[in-house]
Amino acid sequence: MTWQTVDWQKKIQTLYNKLLLSLGQCDLCGNNLNNCILPQQTLVCSSCFADLPLFKQAIVQGDLLNWPSINKALPNINFDHLVSLSPYLPPFTQWLPQLKYQGRFELASLLSTLLAQLFTQESFEKYALPFDLMLSVPLHPRKWQIRGFNQAHLLAKPLAHHLQIPYDRTALARVKNNNSQVGQSGKQRRNNLVDAFMLVKALPRNTKHVLLVDDVLTTGSTTNEISKILKRADVRTVTVATICLSLPETKN
């Protein structure tokens, strides 16, 4: 007689997801969650999932910097690749503020699952893997104390699990506490972020490709400043992954 090892944690999670599907409603349309496209998420029905305004990754070969208008809007960048789920459009314009300001932590699981699916597409195989390390854009301690969490970390942690990438939430620190940059031009943001970040410890040996995670990229100033620091630490390639891309129209 042979004994089989049962992964009880996985079995319980599967049963829990099935229970949520039977009892839950779609976050967007309110209909019952009869089925979901992605088994890890239990917030959006298959119909609403199909209507999400996702970037067509095959057109840009998995890198939005291959899109001329985006490349032009992000001059003098120091990161090498850009991956985003969607333009900053509904429902992401509701979901991200709800995650960031209302503590809807279940949205982090949904959004990181959606982002993880991108890296399984054929478009990404040429450049995206393997990653040596994942980092998230840090908050200044004072802002963290007020908010109580860092939304970039909430997105990065499950993403690292999905992609099986080592993740370090403490390697980067924000040492300059600026006011909110909403509404500022790219030049103002860049000036504010000079010397705003630092590496507080050495990266693991032979870290050559880093995946840097944030919620939204607007002017690229934050990720650009962090990329400078990483390149000075002998990182060769920085890939930025965000949920949304929200480029300013004419500000420099």
C-alpha positions, 0 to 999 in steps of 0.5 A: 500500500502506497501513501500519497502526500496531500498538499492540504494548504493548496487543497484548502485554498482551492476549496476556499476559492470555490466557496468565494465563487459560489457566494461572491459577486463580480466587483464590476457588474455585481453578477454572480461569479459563476466562473473566472478566467484566472483561478487565483482571482475571485473578484471579476467575472469572465465577461468583465475580465474580457472587457478590461482595457489591457495593453496588447503586449504582442504588438510591442513584444512585451515592452512598452518602450518599443511603442514610439509615442511612449518612448518619446514621452519618456526621454533620458530614461535609465531603465531598460524595459517597461511592462504595464497592464493597462493605461490608467483607465476604468476600472483601474482608476477605481481599483488603485485608489481603493487599494492605496487609500481604502485598504482594499488589500484583496485588489493587490492579489487580483492585480498581481495575478493579472501582472504575473500572467503577462510574463507567461506570454511568449512576447516576454520570453526574449528579454524578461527572464530570468530575473535575478531579483525583484524590488519594490518602490519604497515609501518614506517611513513617515508616509508609511506610518501614516498609511500603514502599508506600501502598495508597491510591496503589496503588489510585489510580494505575490508577484514574486511568488507567482514568478518564483523570483527572489524579492527583497523589500528592504534593499531600497529606502526612501530617505527624502520625504517629498509632498505628493507629486500629483499634478507636478510636471516631469521636471518638478518631479525629477528635481524633487527626487534627486537623492530621494532613494538609496540602497541600504545594503549590498545586492546579492552577488551577480545581480544583473537583472532587476524587476522593479515594481510600482503601482503607476508610472507617470513621468518615470521620474521615480523609477528612473532615479532608482534605476540610476542607483541600481546601475551604479551597483552594477545592475545591467538591466532594470525592467519596470513593472507597473499596473498602469501607465499614465503619461502626462500629455505635454509636461516636461 
